Amino acid sequence: MSSAHNAVNDPNTSGKPRRLRKIVAASLIGTTIEWYDYFLYGSAAALVFGRVFFPESDPLTGTLLSFLTYAIGFAARPIGAVVFGHYGDRLGRKKLLVISLLMMGLSTALIGCVPGYDTIGVAAPVLLTTLRLIQGFALGGEWGGAVLLVSEHGDARRRGFWASWPQGGAPAGNLIAVGVLSLMTTVLSDDAFDSWGWRVPFLLSAVLVMIGLWIRLSVDESPLFKEALAKAERRKAEQRAEQLPFVAVVRHHWRDILVAMGARMAENISYYVITAFVLTYCVEHLGIDKQTALNAVLIGSAVQFCLIPLFGALSDRVGRKPVYLVGAVGVGLWSWAFFALLDTKSFPALVLAVTVGLIFHSAMYAPQAAFFSELFATRMRYTGASIGAQLSSVAAGAPAPLIATALLSSYGSSTPISVYVGLAALITVIAVVAARETRGRDLSAIEPDGSAARPAPEQQRTASA
């Protein structure tokens, strides 16, 4: 049988290019909106939440408390991963992605309506924290579904490239969030921004969600999931019990979950230090104008958005592990130069520090979607990828700005922060080295125990082409 005929009948390649591009666009727009909502909170926490919701504290302590509410949102992400993963593996990726988008958009818009501490007292930070928890719950279910929808529609040969596009939603969302905040700080006085200007970007989320919802409802479920669902229905008809996705993934894929968690440590910690904590470091510690710091993050995020698909494509050629390792080692070493460049207080140096840091981050983040998708079987893939990614966020991304701010407050130096990022990079290197190379895997051939049928020589040549 010819390879062309195999490609037509392979569920991994059954999507036509036009349909695949539509799926990619829907996932990218959806993740961009979700990350816009999530990163908007982080940027606002660094710039204004300390004064609005914790006005009785000194500036650095107020920022520390606002980052604590920021970190709390991460605690809900593993719960969201389990809940959305369970139903996503049982009912389909699309339905759960629509729910996550609605939850995220509504909670973000409501944050823009929460009165400040001066108006309602301690109820203000309580409401803020509650809405942040809802954000975290929604994002815990968003990432896995978005990347899997693309991975399961695409083919093994270019999966790294296509699956990296939803990853572009992170820098795109951060770019829009920081851009809108930057615009508001430019056109408004500091008093006006603190009073009401910061609320406008949060309220804007309601409009963005309507756009994302319209696009996301237009896509179809992946043929790969439909095939797996049909097999599950046949097993049910034969009265063969199927394990719950969470139970199955912990039993059969616990090593893969640990790999995903370790791989996320440097990626997660470095990103929040480079894009969120950098605002605190520049504004509160160095006395740099917040507009200057925001502009540096804007430029770096724009560069990262362009680079992510390129690193994804590179992982299709040389493998997921080599690209990931370059990013992990690079970000660990760059953390020392990063703060040295910030300390110069020069805008070009700030741009260089943030941009190079995000380039190394891109080398980890771009292949991550395909890498994690290729670790798990279809009927537990949403659960496995989501849990692996989101459990690490509690230990990595959640406390990163908090720890960095606390280290700066205690030591008055960036050296401990560089050590912190370097240790995270070491953990990631160990995890990725211990992992199996997954490039070219047939997603439909991955067994529940995590093993995969060895590709035929013809398939291997196609995957390495």
URHUWO-V247324 format. One record per residue. N is the residue number from 1. SS is DSSP state (a for helix, b for strand, c for the rest). OMEGA is omega in whole degrees, 0 to 359 (NA if undefined). NEAR is the number of other C-alpha atoms within 12 Angstrom. Layout:
N;SS;OMEGA;NEAR, N;SS;OMEGA;NEAR
This chain:
1;c;184;9, 2;c;178;10, 3;a;178;17, 4;a;179;14, 5;a;177;11, 6;a;182;18, 7;a;181;23, 8;a;185;16, 9;a;178;17, 10;c;181;25, 11;c;179;28, 12;c;184;36, 13;c;186;32, 14;c;180;25, 15;c;177;30, 16;c;182;19, 17;a;182;17, 18;a;179;14, 19;a;179;23, 20;a;179;32, 21;a;178;24, 22;a;178;26, 23;a;179;39, 24;a;180;40, 25;a;180;31, 26;a;179;36, 27;a;181;48, 28;a;181;39, 29;a;179;36, 30;a;180;50, 31;a;177;49, 32;a;180;42, 33;a;180;50, 34;a;181;54, 35;a;173;44, 36;a;180;45, 37;a;186;53, 38;a;182;53, 39;a;177;47, 40;a;179;49, 41;a;181;48, 42;a;179;50, 43;a;179;47, 44;a;178;47, 45;a;180;43, 46;a;189;46, 47;a;193;42, 48;a;187;41, 49;a;179;45, 50;a;181;36, 51;a;184;32, 52;a;187;39, 53;a;178;40, 54;c;189;32, 55;c;183;26, 56;c;180;18, 57;c;173;18, 58;c;188;15, 59;a;184;27, 60;a;178;36, 61;a;176;28, 62;a;177;31, 63;a;179;43, 64;a;179;39, 65;a;179;35, 66;a;175;43, 67;a;176;46, 68;a;175;36, 69;a;176;39, 70;a;182;44, 71;a;182;36, 72;a;179;36, 73;a;180;39, 74;a;181;39, 75;a;181;34, 76;c;184;34, 77;a;176;41, 78;a;178;39, 79;a;176;32, 80;a;179;41, 81;a;181;44, 82;a;183;39, 83;a;180;34, 84;a;179;45, 85;a;180;50, 86;a;183;34, 87;a;176;28, 88;a;177;44, 89;a;180;46, 90;a;188;31, 91;a;182;28, 92;c;184;38, 93;a;189;48, 94;a;184;41, 95;a;183;29, 96;a;178;37, 97;a;177;47, 98;a;180;37, 99;a;182;33, 100;a;180;44, 101;a;179;50, 102;a;180;37, 103;a;181;35, 104;a;182;48, 105;a;181;44, 106;a;181;31, 107;a;180;38, 108;a;179;46, 109;a;180;34, 110;a;175;29, 111;a;178;41, 112;c;180;34, 113;c;184;24, 114;c;177;34, 115;c;180;25, 116;c;181;30, 117;a;182;24, 118;a;183;18, 119;a;185;15, 120;a;175;16, 121;c;186;19, 122;c;177;20, 123;a;181;18, 124;a;178;28, 125;a;177;35, 126;a;178;23, 127;a;179;26, 128;a;181;40, 129;a;180;35, 130;a;179;25, 131;a;177;34, 132;a;177;44, 133;a;178;35, 134;a;176;37, 135;a;181;46, 136;a;178;46, 137;a;181;38, 138;a;182;47, 139;a;177;55, 140;a;178;49, 141;a;184;51, 142;a;191;55, 143;a;183;55, 144;a;181;54, 145;a;183;61, 146;a;182;55, 147;a;180;51, 148;a;179;57, 149;a;178;55, 150;a;183;49, 151;a;184;57, 152;a;174;51, 153;a;186;44, 154;c;180;44, 155;c;185;41, 156;a;186;44, 157;a;183;35, 158;a;183;41, 159;a;179;50, 160;a;180;51, 161;a;185;40, 162;a;182;45, 163;a;179;51, 164;a;183;52, 165;a;174;52, 166;a;176;48, 167;a;177;52, 168;a;177;48, 169;a;180;43, 170;a;177;46, 171;a;179;49, 172;a;178;39, 173;a;178;39, 174;a;179;44, 175;a;180;38, 176;a;181;38, 177;a;180;45, 178;a;180;46, 179;a;180;32, 180;a;177;34, 181;a;179;42, 182;a;178;34, 183;a;182;25, 184;a;179;29, 185;a;179;33, 186;a;187;21, 187;a;182;16, 188;c;172;19, 189;c;179;15, 190;a;180;20, 191;a;180;16, 192;a;179;17, 193;a;180;27, 194;a;183;27, 195;a;185;27, 196;a;186;26, 197;a;181;29, 198;a;182;43, 199;a;185;33, 200;a;179;31, 201;a;179;40, 202;a;179;41, 203;a;178;28, 204;a;181;31, 205;a;181;41, 206;a;179;29, 207;a;181;21, 208;a;180;33, 209;a;179;37, 210;a;178;22, 211;a;181;23, 212;a;180;32, 213;a;179;33, 214;a;181;18, 215;a;185;27, 216;a;180;36, 217;c;185;26, 218;c;183;19, 219;c;183;31, 220;c;176;28, 221;c;183;34, 222;c;177;39, 223;a;181;33, 224;a;179;38, 225;a;179;36, 226;a;179;27, 227;a;179;23, 228;a;179;31, 229;a;179;25, 230;a;178;18, 231;a;179;19, 232;a;178;25, 233;a;178;19, 234;a;178;15, 235;a;179;15, 236;a;179;14, 237;a;178;12, 238;c;179;11, 239;c;173;10, 240;c;185;12, 241;c;177;13, 242;c;181;23, 243;c;172;21, 244;c;182;25, 245;a;182;35, 246;a;179;35, 247;a;182;21, 248;a;184;28, 249;a;177;37, 250;a;181;27, 251;a;189;20, 252;a;187;26, 253;c;185;33, 254;a;177;26, 255;a;180;25, 256;a;176;40, 257;a;179;36, 258;a;177;31, 259;a;180;36, 260;a;179;47, 261;a;180;39, 262;a;180;40, 263;a;182;48, 264;a;189;48, 265;a;182;47, 266;a;181;54, 267;a;184;51, 268;a;183;44, 269;a;183;47, 270;a;183;53, 271;a;182;48, 272;a;173;43, 273;a;185;46, 274;a;188;52, 275;a;182;49, 276;a;182;47, 277;a;181;48, 278;a;180;47, 279;a;177;44, 280;a;182;45, 281;a;182;42, 282;a;187;41, 283;a;186;27, 284;a;186;29, 285;a;184;27, 286;c;180;27, 287;c;178;19, 288;c;178;25, 289;c;184;25, 290;a;178;33, 291;a;178;28, 292;a;179;31, 293;a;179;43, 294;a;180;44, 295;a;178;37, 296;a;178;40, 297;a;178;47, 298;a;182;38, 299;a;179;33, 300;a;180;38, 301;a;178;39, 302;a;178;30, 303;a;181;29, 304;a;180;40, 305;a;180;37, 306;a;186;27, 307;a;185;33, 308;a;178;41, 309;a;180;37, 310;a;176;31, 311;a;176;44, 312;a;178;42, 313;a;178;31, 314;a;179;33, 315;a;175;43, 316;a;183;38, 317;a;186;27, 318;a;181;26, 319;c;179;37, 320;a;187;44, 321;a;182;40, 322;a;180;30, 323;a;181;38, 324;a;182;46, 325;a;176;38, 326;a;179;34, 327;a;182;42, 328;a;179;46, 329;a;182;34, 330;a;183;34, 331;a;177;47, 332;a;179;36, 333;a;184;27, 334;a;182;33, 335;a;179;40, 336;a;178;26, 337;a;183;25, 338;a;183;38, 339;a;177;37, 340;a;178;24, 341;a;178;27, 342;a;184;34, 343;c;177;26, 344;c;181;20, 345;c;178;26, 346;c;182;22, 347;a;176;25, 348;a;179;21, 349;a;177;23, 350;a;180;37, 351;a;179;34, 352;a;181;31, 353;a;183;36, 354;a;185;46, 355;a;180;35, 356;a;176;35, 357;a;180;45, 358;a;174;47, 359;a;177;41, 360;a;177;39, 361;a;180;52, 362;a;180;48, 363;a;174;43, 364;a;189;54, 365;a;184;54, 366;a;181;48, 367;a;186;54, 368;a;183;58, 369;a;179;52, 370;a;181;55, 371;a;182;50, 372;a;179;54, 373;a;184;52, 374;c;180;45, 375;c;192;49, 376;c;176;50, 377;c;190;38, 378;a;185;49, 379;a;175;47, 380;a;185;54, 381;a;179;56, 382;a;180;53, 383;a;184;51, 384;a;180;53, 385;a;182;55, 386;a;180;51, 387;a;179;49, 388;a;181;48, 389;a;189;50, 390;a;175;46, 391;a;180;36, 392;a;181;37, 393;a;178;40, 394;a;182;30, 395;a;186;29, 396;c;186;38, 397;a;184;44, 398;a;184;38, 399;a;187;37, 400;a;178;42, 401;a;180;45, 402;a;180;39, 403;a;180;33, 404;a;178;41, 405;a;179;40, 406;a;178;29, 407;a;178;25, 408;a;180;30, 409;a;184;26, 410;a;187;16, 411;a;181;15, 412;c;184;18, 413;c;179;22, 414;c;184;34, 415;a;178;22, 416;a;180;23, 417;a;177;39, 418;a;177;32, 419;a;179;26, 420;a;179;33, 421;a;179;42, 422;a;177;28, 423;a;177;27, 424;a;179;38, 425;a;179;40, 426;a;178;28, 427;a;180;31, 428;a;179;40, 429;a;180;35, 430;a;182;26, 431;a;183;28, 432;a;177;41, 433;a;181;24, 434;a;184;19, 435;c;173;29, 436;c;173;25, 437;c;186;27, 438;c;183;41, 439;c;176;46, 440;c;181;44, 441;c;174;44, 442;c;184;41, 443;a;181;47, 444;a;183;39, 445;a;180;28, 446;b;183;29, 447;c;179;26, 448;c;180;32, 449;c;176;23, 450;c;178;34, 451;c;180;23, 452;b;176;25, 453;c;181;20, 454;c;181;18, 455;c;174;22, 456;c;181;17, 457;a;180;12, 458;a;178;18, 459;a;179;25, 460;a;179;20, 461;a;179;16, 462;a;182;24, 463;a;182;26, 464;c;182;24, 465;c;NA;18
